[in-house]
């Protein structure tokens, strides 16, 4: 299957990969949607084959992690963002193991795309680290006359900070002070 006929675009999958417990993981509900099954079906299949999913392949959110995750979506009251129960988080190896548990044609094809997304993320991180290392070598090699150039390149490589919205009320108009006349 070539890139024009991808079942699910790699960019879409990449947005479903989260960093939790210092690991890149995908949540059960996102995987179930990609595989075209209900979340409870995916969870049941995993529970029936739990020996295939050690802690470094899959873990369940703790109560604290679930509360933190829900707090990220305070505006959504419906269905608690689909998290009525603690989700299962699958590492890259856990996702690979899912293909043996969910043995359908779609699961196999989607699994291949997910593996490609994980590989692409690793390549992007390696490229960025390699670029930073090369920049450091160049900076040591040349004197301070190029410091401005190196600082500008570093600024371009850094992720932009999102401006924070001010908290509280701010008046847009100035109020006029009224003088009180003394009564005679």
C-alpha positions as CSV (number, residue, x, y, z in Angstrom):
1,X,0.0,0.0,0.0
2,X,1.6,3.3,-1.1
3,X,1.4,6.6,0.7
4,X,-1.5,7.7,-1.5
5,X,-3.6,4.8,-0.3
6,X,-2.8,4.9,3.4
7,X,-5.7,3.7,5.5
8,X,-4.9,6.3,8.2
9,X,-2.4,9.2,7.6
10,X,0.8,9.0,9.7
11,X,0.3,12.7,10.7
12,X,-3.1,11.8,12.2
13,X,-1.6,8.9,14.1
14,X,1.3,11.1,15.4
15,X,-1.2,13.4,17.0
16,X,-2.6,10.5,19.0
17,X,0.8,9.7,20.5
18,X,1.3,11.1,24.0
19,X,4.2,11.3,26.4
20,X,3.1,9.8,29.7
21,X,5.4,8.4,32.4
22,X,8.3,9.5,30.1
23,X,7.1,7.0,27.5
24,X,5.5,7.6,24.1
25,X,2.1,5.9,24.3
26,X,-1.3,5.6,22.6
27,X,-4.5,5.4,24.5
28,X,-6.9,2.5,24.2
29,X,-9.8,4.7,22.9
30,X,-7.6,6.1,20.1
31,X,-6.4,2.7,19.1
32,X,-9.9,1.3,19.2
33,X,-11.1,4.1,16.9
34,X,-8.2,3.5,14.5
35,X,-8.9,-0.3,14.5
36,X,-12.6,0.2,14.0
37,X,-13.7,-1.6,17.2
38,X,-15.3,-0.4,20.4
39,X,-12.9,0.5,23.3
40,X,-14.5,-2.2,25.5
41,X,-13.8,-4.8,22.8
42,X,-10.1,-3.8,22.7
43,X,-9.9,-3.9,26.5
44,X,-11.5,-7.3,26.7
45,X,-9.1,-8.7,24.1
46,X,-6.2,-7.3,26.1
47,X,-7.5,-8.7,29.4
48,X,-8.0,-12.2,27.8
49,X,-4.3,-12.0,26.7
50,X,-2.8,-10.0,29.6
51,X,0.4,-12.1,29.7
52,X,1.3,-10.6,26.3
53,X,1.3,-7.1,27.9
54,X,3.9,-6.6,30.6
55,X,4.2,-3.2,32.3
56,X,6.7,-1.9,29.7
57,X,4.2,-2.8,26.9
58,X,1.0,-1.5,28.5
59,X,-0.1,0.2,31.7
60,X,-3.4,1.5,33.2
61,X,-3.7,5.1,34.4
62,X,-3.5,5.5,38.1
63,X,-6.3,7.4,39.8
64,X,-4.1,10.5,40.0
65,X,-3.1,10.3,36.3
66,X,-6.7,9.9,35.4
67,X,-7.7,13.0,37.4
68,X,-4.9,15.0,35.8
69,X,-5.9,13.9,32.4
70,X,-9.6,14.8,32.9
71,X,-8.6,18.2,34.3
72,X,-7.0,19.1,30.9
73,X,-10.5,19.0,29.4
74,X,-12.6,21.0,32.0
75,X,-14.8,22.5,29.3
76,X,-16.1,19.1,28.2
77,X,-18.7,17.8,30.7
78,X,-20.1,15.1,28.4
79,X,-18.7,11.7,28.9
80,X,-15.6,13.0,30.8
81,X,-13.8,13.1,27.4
82,X,-14.5,9.4,27.0
83,X,-12.7,8.5,30.2
84,X,-15.3,7.0,32.5
85,X,-12.7,4.3,33.4
86,X,-8.9,4.5,33.6
87,X,-7.5,4.0,30.1
88,X,-4.9,1.6,29.0
89,X,-1.8,3.2,27.6
90,X,0.2,1.2,25.1
91,X,3.9,1.7,24.3
92,X,5.2,1.0,20.8
93,X,5.8,-2.6,21.7
94,X,2.3,-2.9,23.2
95,X,0.8,-1.6,20.0
96,X,2.8,-4.1,18.0
97,X,1.5,-6.8,20.3
98,X,-2.1,-5.7,19.8
99,X,-1.9,-6.8,16.1
100,X,-1.6,-10.4,17.4
101,X,-4.6,-10.0,19.7
102,X,-6.9,-8.1,17.2
103,X,-6.4,-10.4,14.2
104,X,-8.3,-8.5,11.5
105,X,-7.2,-7.2,8.2
106,X,-7.8,-3.6,9.3
107,X,-5.9,-4.1,12.5
108,X,-2.9,-5.3,10.6
109,X,-2.9,-2.4,8.1
110,X,-3.5,0.2,10.8
111,X,-0.8,-1.3,13.0
112,X,1.7,-0.9,10.1
113,X,0.8,2.8,9.9
114,X,1.2,3.2,13.7
115,X,4.6,1.6,13.6
116,X,5.6,4.0,10.8
117,X,4.4,6.9,12.9
118,X,6.5,5.9,15.9
119,X,9.6,5.5,13.6
120,X,9.0,8.9,12.1
121,X,8.8,10.5,15.5
122,X,12.1,8.8,16.5
123,X,13.7,10.1,13.3
124,X,12.6,13.6,13.9
125,X,13.9,13.6,17.4
126,X,17.2,12.2,16.3
127,X,17.5,14.8,13.5
128,X,16.9,17.6,15.9
129,X,19.4,16.3,18.4
130,X,22.0,15.8,15.6
131,X,21.4,19.4,14.4
132,X,21.9,20.8,17.9
133,X,25.2,18.8,18.3
134,X,26.5,20.1,14.9
135,X,25.6,23.6,15.9
136,X,27.6,23.3,19.1
137,X,30.7,22.1,17.2
138,X,30.4,25.0,14.8
139,X,30.0,27.5,17.7
140,X,33.2,26.2,19.3
141,X,35.0,26.3,16.0
142,X,34.3,29.9,15.2
143,X,34.8,32.9,17.4
144,X,32.2,35.2,18.9
145,X,31.6,37.2,15.7
146,X,29.0,34.5,14.7
147,X,27.4,34.3,18.2
148,X,24.4,36.4,16.9
149,X,23.9,33.9,14.1
150,X,24.1,30.9,16.4
151,X,21.7,32.5,18.9
152,X,19.2,33.2,16.0
153,X,19.4,29.6,14.8
154,X,18.8,28.3,18.4
155,X,15.8,30.6,18.7
156,X,14.4,29.2,15.5
157,X,15.0,25.6,16.8
158,X,13.3,26.3,20.1
159,X,9.6,25.7,20.5
160,X,7.6,28.9,20.8
161,X,6.1,29.7,24.1
162,X,2.4,30.2,24.1
163,X,1.4,33.5,25.5
164,X,-0.7,33.2,28.7
165,X,-4.1,34.8,28.8
166,X,-4.4,37.3,31.7
167,X,-6.5,36.2,34.6
168,X,-9.3,38.4,35.9
169,X,-11.3,41.3,34.6
170,X,-9.7,44.3,32.9
171,X,-11.7,47.4,32.1
172,X,-11.5,48.6,28.5
173,X,-12.7,52.2,29.2
174,X,-11.6,54.7,31.7
175,X,-14.2,55.7,34.1
176,X,-14.7,59.4,34.8
177,X,-14.6,60.4,38.4
178,X,-17.7,62.3,39.6
179,X,-17.3,65.1,42.0
180,X,-19.8,65.3,44.8
181,X,-21.1,68.8,45.4
182,X,-21.4,69.7,49.0
183,X,-25.0,70.4,50.0
184,X,-25.7,73.8,51.4
